[in-house]
Amino acid sequence: MSITSVTRWKINRDDARKLAAEAAPLLKKQGASFIRIGFCHSGQFTGQTMVVVNYPDWQTYGRAMEAQMQDPAYQSLYAQVTSKGELLDRTLLVTEEL
């Protein structure tokens, strides 16, 4: 079972795309299987940005969270993200492939 983090942001699309592209190599280095960014086009979250990061298991997710707290490059990038946008929601899913 994999662990999938879905975050929902209120942020300028161009800023989101640039910052997510910078974050992707750091997240992959810390164990992420994939990183996706999407822009909501309908429904109650229209105009918001979604970022999806998947980890293969709880152990990898836990190591990644520890690494992110200790990585100055990641912390600096996260500070940029929060200065340009607002984190609206974070959901953790335990998923399995069918």
N, C-alpha and C positions, 0 to 999 in steps of 0.2 A: 504494500500500500504506500502510495506517495503522499506527500504533504504539499498542499497548494495554498499559497498565500495570495489573496486578492485584496488589493488596496484601491480605494476610490478617492480621487483627488479633484479639487477645484484648482486648476492651473492652466495657464496659457498653453495651447497645443504645441507650439514651436519650442517653448521652454521644456515641456514634458518630454518631447521626442529627443531633444539634445541631452537632457540630463539622464534619461533612461538609457540612451546609447552609451553614455559614459559609465553608468552603473553596471551595465550588463557584464562586461569582463570581470569586474570585481566580484559580482554575485556568482558567476560561473566558477571563478577561482575558489570561491568558498563552498562550492558543491552544488549549485543550482543546476538542474537538468535543462531548464529553458526559462526564458524571460519573454513575456509578451506585453505589448502596450496596445490599448484600444481606446477608441473615443466613442462614447455612447451617443447614438443618433436618434433614439426614441425612448419613450417611457419617462418615469420619474427622475432618472439620472441623466437626461439629455444634456449634452454639453460638458459632461464630466469625463475625466480620464480614468481608465482602469489599468492597473499594472498587475500582471499575474506572474508569479515566480513559483516554480515547481522544484521540489527536492525529492529524491528517491525514497527517503525513509525518515523516521523521527531522529535517528542518530545524526544523519547528515544535516538535518534542519537545526538540531541543537548545536552542533559544531559551528554551523554558519552563523547562528545568532551570537554565539560567543566571539567569533572572529570579527563580526561587524562591530561589536561593542569595543573591540580593541584595535581596530584598523583606523588609523588617522585619516587615510585617504577616503575611506567609506564615510566616516563621521563628517568630514569636510563637505563631501558631496551631499550627504543627507541634510546638512545645514543649509546648503544652497537650495535644495528642493523645498524645504520648509519656509525659506525666506521668500520664495517665488510663488508658493502655492499652499493650499490648506488640505491636510489629511482629513477626509470626511469619514472614512470607515476602513476597517481591516477585518477580513474574515479568513480564518484558517479552515481548510477542508482536508479531511482524510479521504483520499480517492483511490479507486481501483479501476484498472482497465478491464473492460468486458470483451 
